[in-house]
Amino acid sequence: FSRWEDYEKLREDDLLDFIDIKDFALDKPIELLLKHADGTTELINLKHSYNSTQIQWFKAGSALNALTRQ
């Protein structure tokens, strides 16, 4: 979480929607849309610690997929 207080916004029955995950990149926060059971939504930013190789693996679906594409 980019802001610690955003952790408290997450509810047990939320649906999570990662916004623009296809644009996942180094030093770029990930936007997460929380869809609460009561119909309300909240957008929060997440930090990540992935390096460029791990991001390639993620985008390929796995490390093995990324390696077979090389």
C-alpha positions in Angstrom: 0.0 0.0 0.0 1.3 3.5 -0.8 -0.6 4.9 2.2 -0.9 2.8 5.3 -4.4 4.0 6.0 -5.6 2.5 2.7 -5.1 -0.9 4.2 -8.0 -0.2 6.5 -10.3 0.4 3.5 -10.0 -3.3 2.4 -13.0 -5.4 3.4 -13.4 -9.1 3.6 -16.0 -9.4 0.9 -14.4 -6.9 -1.6 -13.9 -7.6 -5.2 -10.5 -6.3 -6.4 -9.9 -4.8 -9.8 -6.4 -3.9 -10.8 -6.6 -0.9 -13.1 -4.3 -0.8 -16.2 -2.3 -3.8 -15.0 -1.0 -4.2 -18.6 1.0 -1.0 -17.9 2.7 -2.6 -14.9 6.2 -1.0 -14.8 9.2 -0.3 -12.6 8.7 2.5 -10.1 5.0 3.0 -11.2 2.3 2.4 -8.6 -0.5 0.0 -9.3 -4.0 1.3 -9.0 -6.5 -1.0 -7.2 -10.2 -0.5 -7.3 -12.0 -1.9 -4.3 -15.6 -2.9 -5.1 -17.4 -3.2 -1.8 -20.5 -5.5 -1.3 -22.6 -2.4 -0.6 -22.0 -1.1 -4.1 -19.5 1.6 -3.2 -16.0 1.7 -4.6 -12.6 3.1 -3.6 -9.5 3.6 -5.6 -6.1 3.1 -3.9 -2.5 3.0 -5.0 -0.2 0.1 -4.3 3.6 0.0 -4.2 5.4 -3.0 -5.6 9.0 -4.3 -5.4 9.2 -6.2 -8.7 12.3 -5.8 -10.8 12.2 -5.6 -14.6 12.7 -9.4 -15.0 9.9 -10.2 -12.6 7.6 -7.8 -14.5 8.4 -9.6 -17.7 7.5 -12.9 -16.0 4.3 -11.5 -14.7 3.3 -10.2 -18.2 4.2 -13.5 -19.8 2.1 -15.5 -17.2 5.1 -17.2 -15.6 8.9 -17.3 -15.7 8.8 -20.4 -17.9 6.5 -18.7 -20.4 8.9 -15.7 -20.5 11.9 -18.0 -21.0 10.3 -20.0 -23.9 9.5 -16.7 -25.7 13.2 -15.7 -25.8 
